[in-house]
Amino acid sequence: MARTKGKIVRDTHTNADMSHQNSLRYKIGEFLGSLKENGLKSTVDKITQRVYYKIKGVDFSTENLHDLTLTGDFQDHGTALVSTSKDFFKKVFEDLETITGKKIEKNIFLDYGSGKGGAIIQARNSGFKQSIGIEFAKELHDVAELNIKRLSLKNVDSFYQDATLYLPPLDISVIYLFNPFDAVVMEKVAQNIVSLKEDFKNDVYIIYGNPSCEVLDNYFTLLDKREHVSGARVNYYKVI
Ligand SMILES: C[S@@+](CC[C@H](N)C(=O)[O-])C[C@H]1O[C@@H](n2cnc3c(N)ncnc32)[C@H](O)[C@@H]1O
């Protein structure tokens, strides 16, 4: 059992506490880690971007889910919001292109469990024609919409919806999952993707960050598994 704001609640995936990630101590550790893994230039870029976001009122801070307004039938199966960092996003795409040996077609990028829009915003900034995020926590989706507006971005959309109810568009090229939920939800999402596989217009790749289940191995071709110096892990799949 866990205690949140004086209430005793049942332990579930959804009430994991990630709030330590907003502490100064964690952030200093994060920057030192970035310096070691990505070098000075990349770390300075990251700090500059954070300052810019602060000035613009853009918020990608970590957020627990237990007091949020969740939609759908899988409210106990999701993980807390931890936004994808700039370094992680860049590295993941460099690795995907190395693994596939080609440039990834930047049509539509879809993030299941998109939180405050961290990954969809970076995808659009990195050249994707369109980014779509599906988020089941109303308050996080609202922040994502505000972030998109404050950065004056077009063709980036956050939808307040449970992931199992959203079917990817047929011209999708990348599906992104940053450890959003457990195997129960992943199974349904994987089945939805498989139901469309003959109709997809491009090669479709799945990036699964910090995997917490092996469901995708049963449905898609595993291209590679990589581990970053920071300890972050990523599985890469092709939908065939
Ligand atoms: C680890 S965060 C990833 C955030 C975002 N993808 C990023 O990279 O910045 C996981 C997110 O998945 C969302 N989530 C969990 N279960 C979900 C579900 N069934 N449908 C939609 N979103 C869900 C959570 O609310 C949380 O925002």
The ligand as an SDF file (V2000), in Angstrom:
LIG
                    3D

 27 29  0  0  0  0  0  0  0  0999 V2000
    7.1100    7.7220  -18.9260 C   0  0  0  0  0  0  0  0  0  0  0  0
    5.8480    8.8540  -19.4460 S   0  0  0  0  0  0  0  0  0  0  0  0
    6.3550    9.2140  -21.1160 C   0  0  0  0  0  0  0  0  0  0  0  0
    5.9780   10.6200  -21.5890 C   0  0  0  0  0  0  0  0  0  0  0  0
    6.2950   10.9700  -23.0270 C   0  0  0  0  0  0  0  0  0  0  0  0
    6.1320    9.8420  -23.9070 N   0  0  0  0  0  0  0  0  0  0  0  0
    7.6790   11.5140  -23.2030 C   0  0  0  0  0  0  0  0  0  0  0  0
    8.4970   10.7410  -23.6690 O   0  0  0  0  0  0  0  0  0  0  0  0
    7.9390   12.6900  -22.8830 O   0  0  0  0  0  0  0  0  0  0  0  0
    4.4330    7.7530  -19.6500 C   0  0  0  0  0  0  0  0  0  0  0  0
    3.1350    8.4560  -19.9820 C   0  0  0  0  0  0  0  0  0  0  0  0
    2.1760    7.4780  -20.4070 O   0  0  0  0  0  0  0  0  0  0  0  0
    0.8890    7.9030  -19.9750 C   0  0  0  0  0  0  0  0  0  0  0  0
   -0.0130    6.7200  -20.0030 N   0  0  0  0  0  0  0  0  0  0  0  0
    0.0180    5.6530  -19.1740 C   0  0  0  0  0  0  0  0  0  0  0  0
   -0.9530    4.7760  -19.4830 N   0  0  0  0  0  0  0  0  0  0  0  0
   -1.6180    5.2830  -20.5580 C   0  0  0  0  0  0  0  0  0  0  0  0
   -2.7020    4.8220  -21.3560 C   0  0  0  0  0  0  0  0  0  0  0  0
   -3.3330    3.6660  -21.1030 N   0  0  0  0  0  0  0  0  0  0  0  0
   -3.1050    5.5980  -22.3860 N   0  0  0  0  0  0  0  0  0  0  0  0
   -2.4780    6.7770  -22.6560 C   0  0  0  0  0  0  0  0  0  0  0  0
   -1.4650    7.2700  -21.9220 N   0  0  0  0  0  0  0  0  0  0  0  0
   -1.0110    6.5350  -20.8910 C   0  0  0  0  0  0  0  0  0  0  0  0
    1.1540    8.4790  -18.5830 C   0  0  0  0  0  0  0  0  0  0  0  0
    0.1320    9.3270  -18.1420 O   0  0  0  0  0  0  0  0  0  0  0  0
    2.4850    9.2110  -18.8270 C   0  0  0  0  0  0  0  0  0  0  0  0
    2.2590   10.5430  -19.2180 O   0  0  0  0  0  0  0  0  0  0  0  0
  1  2  1  0
  2  3  1  0
  2 10  1  0
  3  4  1  0
  4  5  1  0
  5  6  1  0
  5  7  1  0
  7  8  2  0
  7  9  1  0
 10 11  1  0
 11 12  1  0
 11 26  1  0
 12 13  1  0
 13 14  1  0
 13 24  1  0
 14 15  1  0
 14 23  1  0
 15 16  2  0
 16 17  1  0
 17 18  1  0
 17 23  2  0
 18 19  1  0
 18 20  2  0
 20 21  1  0
 21 22  2  0
 22 23  1  0
 24 25  1  0
 24 26  1  0
 26 27  1  0
M  CHG  2   2   1   9  -1
M  END
$$$$
